[in-house]
Amino acid sequence: MKAIVLHGSPRKNKNSDTLAAYLLNGLCESISFDVRHFFTNEMNIKPCQGCLSCAKVEDKRCVIKDDMQDIYTAFIEADVIVFATPMYWGYITAQLKAVIDRMEALVVWDYFKGKTFIVLITYRYHCESTVAFFERICKYFDVRLHTITCRTLDLETDTDIPISRCQDKLNEAFELGRDLGRISASSRWTAG
Ligand SMILES: Cc1cc2nc3c(=O)[nH]c(=O)nc-3n(C[C@H](O)[C@H](O)[C@H](O)COP(=O)(O)O)c2cc1C
């Protein structure tokens, strides 16, 4: 089984990355997943130019030859795609948005179908817009979706808190990963 993690935050090993780490610990508990991490903030990924070459039968590929090419290959091979992102101005980070725009090259040729998306969102006040976005596209493109959201703000004092103080959410991420890992292990056993 293969998984990729698309890290949206420029803050490595902080809130959304930590949530992803707990999820992966659970996922790999009963079956070994080959996991690849993509830290989008450190990658050379140009914004989509809207040329739609990727949708043309004669091309079928994105014409921009940058680090997104690695993500295309890994995405196609992966069973599970984890999106880990903080909310920035009511949406995912710009780094992750650039990746999703470039996924036009995958979706037009039906590479989303049958995948499992796990969306991990950390936020202060609102995350509904991003939750609704993933719900809409996953329904449309036949993708299984699991979402965990975690508020990293103490509402009483209106101050940021580290995700280590949100142990219930870290447990939820671990348990989701563990359940999906178990399902993958049993379906592989049944199939084999
Ligand atoms: C530039 C910037 C914009 C942000 N915009 C939002 C927002 O629109 N809504 C929200 O709930 N939180 C917002 N936040 C808070 C982050 O989403 C939150 O602190 C998150 O836990 C950070 O995750 P990270 O540690 O993985 O980077 C913003 C933070 C920054 C730095």
PDBQT file of the ligand as one rigid body, heavy atoms in Angstrom, charges set to zero:
ROOT
HETATM    1  C1  LIG A 201      -0.987  34.178   7.430  1.00  0.00    +0.000 C 
HETATM    2  C2  LIG A 201      -1.946  33.368   8.279  1.00  0.00    +0.000 A 
HETATM    3  C3  LIG A 201      -3.283  33.357   7.973  1.00  0.00    +0.000 A 
HETATM    4  C4  LIG A 201      -4.177  32.636   8.744  1.00  0.00    +0.000 A 
HETATM    5  N1  LIG A 201      -5.513  32.640   8.404  1.00  0.00    +0.000 NA
HETATM    6  C5  LIG A 201      -6.389  31.912   9.133  1.00  0.00    +0.000 A 
HETATM    7  C6  LIG A 201      -7.770  31.884   8.772  1.00  0.00    +0.000 A 
HETATM    8  O1  LIG A 201      -8.192  32.473   7.789  1.00  0.00    +0.000 OA
HETATM    9  N2  LIG A 201      -8.612  31.180   9.559  1.00  0.00    +0.000 N 
HETATM   10  C7  LIG A 201      -8.192  30.502  10.655  1.00  0.00    +0.000 A 
HETATM   11  O2  LIG A 201      -9.007  29.874  11.310  1.00  0.00    +0.000 OA
HETATM   12  N3  LIG A 201      -6.870  30.488  11.000  1.00  0.00    +0.000 NA
HETATM   13  C8  LIG A 201      -5.969  31.175  10.277  1.00  0.00    +0.000 A 
HETATM   14  N4  LIG A 201      -4.630  31.161  10.610  1.00  0.00    +0.000 N 
HETATM   15  C9  LIG A 201      -4.181  30.332  11.754  1.00  0.00    +0.000 C 
HETATM   16  C10 LIG A 201      -3.564  28.993  11.333  1.00  0.00    +0.000 C 
HETATM   17  O3  LIG A 201      -4.382  28.302  10.445  1.00  0.00    +0.000 OA
HETATM   18  C11 LIG A 201      -3.329  28.129  12.586  1.00  0.00    +0.000 C 
HETATM   19  O4  LIG A 201      -2.499  28.808  13.489  1.00  0.00    +0.000 OA
HETATM   20  C12 LIG A 201      -2.759  26.757  12.266  1.00  0.00    +0.000 C 
HETATM   21  O5  LIG A 201      -2.867  25.912  13.397  1.00  0.00    +0.000 OA
HETATM   22  C13 LIG A 201      -1.279  26.790  11.882  1.00  0.00    +0.000 C 
HETATM   23  O6  LIG A 201      -0.888  25.492  11.451  1.00  0.00    +0.000 OA
HETATM   24  P1  LIG A 201       0.635  25.081  11.192  1.00  0.00    +0.000 P 
HETATM   25  O7  LIG A 201       1.294  25.085  12.542  1.00  0.00    +0.000 OA
HETATM   26  O8  LIG A 201       0.579  23.731  10.594  1.00  0.00    +0.000 OA
HETATM   27  O9  LIG A 201       1.226  26.095  10.271  1.00  0.00    +0.000 OA
HETATM   28  C14 LIG A 201      -3.715  31.893   9.852  1.00  0.00    +0.000 A 
HETATM   29  C15 LIG A 201      -2.332  31.913  10.162  1.00  0.00    +0.000 A 
HETATM   30  C16 LIG A 201      -1.459  32.637   9.391  1.00  0.00    +0.000 A 
HETATM   31  C17 LIG A 201       0.029  32.618   9.710  1.00  0.00    +0.000 C 
ENDROOT
TORSDOF 0
